[in-house]
Amino acid sequence: MLLKHPSDRGGSRNKPFERLAENASRFTSSATFFVVCLILVAVAVVLHLIGLPIKWLVFAGEAMSAVTLLLLALLKNSELRAERAVQSKLDAIAAALLEGQEGSGTGKAHRELRSSLGLEEGS
């Protein structure tokens, strides 16, 4: 099994995992998620203070570890997507600059640059 980055696979960007990762990334960067994390930490502190049996303390610790692991995977996914997007734009800029030096100025590289930057042809 060969694992490829989603941007290397081609095809639709609206696959279930890409949608899930994008939505999860938006949620985890929100104030709501920060409040959820504060509540989790507060619950863990309260569990320690009231002296619950060790199994509940271990459960709280394992839940926080699981959330941390999921966030790490999400962070890496977001990092790779951002890195690929930047690299794609840099490649388009380099190709357009090279094309401009060769005197063309309106060829394929310029169209790809406009597309990667989200510029419309008419502007």
Phi, psi and omega in degrees: 000122180258120180269126178241151175292145181307325181287341178274345184277336183076189178078195184291142176271359183260036176284158185305316182294319180296319178295316179299314181297318180295315179295319178295321178296318178296317181294315183290346176262011182264163177294328179300316180295322178300318178295319177300317179296318177299320179296317178300316179294318179298318178298318179297318179295316179297319178300321178291318184292323181276356173072041176295160179303155185301329181297326178288324177293320178294319178300315179297318179295319179293323177297317179292325177294320179296317178298318179298317180296317178296320178294324177297316178297319179295319179298316179296319178298315179296320179298316180294320178296317180294320180297317179294321180295316178296316181296321178299316179293319178297320177298318179294320178296315180298317180294321180293320178297317178297316179297321179295323178291332179278356173097356183286295176077345180226022185274198184300319182297320178293322177295319179294322177297312179300320181293315183291332178271352179080023179272145178274153180298326185283346185267000000 
